[in-house]
Amino acid sequence: MTLTEDELARRKETSEARAAAPPAFEALDRAGLLKALDVFAKNWLAHDGSWFLAAEERYGMDAAIELDAASWRRFAAAEARRIMEAYAIPRDGGLDALARALSFRAYSFLNPSRIERDGPVLRFFMTSCRVQETRRRKGLPDFPCRSVGEVEFETFARTVDPRIETRCLHCPPDPDARGHCGWEFRLADRQSSSALLGSHG
């Protein structure tokens, strides 16, 4: 069997990753590695929540949300870049690239989601949210995450392709959100995209 250059590169990357893995993970089978990813994702979310609670206790809810949005603006860009590099997703790859990148987010191990394509439009729905479900079990109202989500998803999408425009379909505290969120993405035409980029310059 003759391997292509891409296949050889992937095998080399896998070999290098195994060589760099901590000893405890080297012997794990597929199920063990998937479990590790699940644990890492839950730990990541727990840290995000702990950070927010600490900020809220010190500065109040409004300031905590403002800081959270600033944090997500940085993290979403870094996460998108790492995903694109790790899975060879091309920059400026349009909605196809965004769909792939969204599927590799840490969220994918925590919140069930679905992606819909309708011609020039991509829609992403989280059909369940671990954070909001936990709050509801405790008898708490949904966390008002729309303003932060708008920063997060717009930043992630525009890191994949600056032409992508993001619109929130629903997100708490919207009354019809039902504890989860939906987002719509489409490519801007080149003229409006250039104007948008210029306004941020």
N, C-alpha and C positions, 0 to 999 in steps of 0.2 A: 504494500500500500504506500503510495506516494502522498506526503503531506504538503499542503499548500504553505506559503510563507505565513499567512495569517494563523493557520493551525499550529505551526511550529512556534510562532511568537506567543500564542496563548499557552502552549505547553510549557514554554520557558518561564512565562509569568507565573503559572501555577506552581512550577517547581521552586521558583524563587520565593513565592509566598509561603510555601510549606517550610522552606529552609529558615525563613524569618519568623515563623510562628512560635509562640511560647510553647515550651514542652508539654504543658497540660492539654494543648489543643492539637498537637501533631497526630495523636492516635485516634482522634474522634472520627466517627463515620459521618455519613451525610446527615442522619437524624440528630447526632450530637452537635454538628455544626449549625444546623437550623435552630436547635434549641439555644445555642449560644447567641445567635443573632437575635432571637426573641428576647433573651435576657438583656442583651446590650440595648435593644430598642426601649424596653421598659425602664431600664436604668436611665437612659437619656431623657425620657419623658419625666421621670421622677425628679431628675436634676432640674429640668426646666420649670417644673411646678414648685420645687423648693426655692429656686432662685426668685420666682415671682412672689411667693408668699413672704420671703424675707424683705423684698423691696416694698411690698404693700404694707407690711408691719412698720417699716421705718418711715416711708414717705406718703402712704395713702394710696388708694386705688387709682386715682387719675394719674399720678406720677408713675406708678408701677406700670400701667398700661403704656404710657409714653416711652418708658425705658424698654419695655418688652418689644414694642414696635421697632425701636432702634436696634435692639439685639437681633431680632428676626431679619431685619434688612441686611445685616452683616452675615448672619448664619445662612440664610437662604441662598445668597450669592455663592458662599463657600461650598455649600452642599451641592449646588448645581454644578459647579466647576469640577468638584471631585467625582461626581457621578459621570459626567461627560468624559472625563479622562479615563476613569476606570473601565467604562464600557464602550469606549470608542464612539461616542455619540458626537456627531459633528456640530460645531458651532454654526449658527445661522441655518440650522437644518429645518426650520419651520415647525409645523404642528406635529409632524411625525417624530422629530427629535424630542419635542416636549412630551409627547405621550410616553416615549421610552423612559425619559428622565424621571417623570412623575412616578412611574412604576417601581423605580429603585430607591425611592425615598425611605428614610427610617420609619415614617408613618405606615408604610405598607405592612409592617409586622404588627401594627397596633390597631389600626382602623380599617375595616373593610371599605372598599371603594370600587367605583366603576368608571370607565371612560367611554364616552359616546362620541362618534364622529358623524357629522352631518355636513358633508361637502367642505366648505372653507371654515367650518366651525368645529372646535373641540370642546367638549364639556366634561368636567371632572367632578364627581360627586363622592363625598365621604358618606357612606350609608349608615355609619355608626361612629360615634366619637367616644373614646375611652374616658376623656376628661369630663364631658358632659354627662355621661352615664353615671360616673362616680358621684358627681354633684347631685344628680336626681335621686340616687339611692340614699343620699344623706339628707334629702328634703330641701336642697338648695336650688335656687334659680339657676338657669343656664348662665355660664360665664359669657359676658358680652365681648366676643372675640373678633367681631367683624372688622373693626379698624385695624387690628393687628394682622388679621388674615389678608386684608387687602394689600398691606405692605409685603407680607411674606410671599403670596402667590404672584404678585406683579414682579417682585424682584427675582424670584426663581425663574419665571417665564422669560423675562427680558435678559437674564443671564444666558439662557439657552439660545435665544434669538431676540435681538433688540426690536425687531419689527412686531413682536407679539403684543397685542393689547389684551388686557385682563378685565373682566367684569364679574362682580359678585352677583350670583343668582339668588342666593339666600345664605344667611349665616346668623347665628345668635348675636344680638338679641332680636332679630326679625321674628315676628309672631308666627310665621309659617315655616320657620327653619326646622322645628321639631328636633332640636338638639344636634343637628349636623349641618354641613355646608355644601354648597354647589358653586362651581366657577365656570365661566365661559371664556374661551380664548379664540382669537382670530388674528390673522396677519393684517397689519395696516398696509395700505399702499405705500410705495416708496416715498412719495412726496410728503405725506403726513408723518411717516416714520422719521424722515430727515428733520422735519420741523420739530417733532417731539424731542429728538436727540439734541437738537440745537438749543431748545429751551432749557435743557439740563446742563448745558455746557458752561 
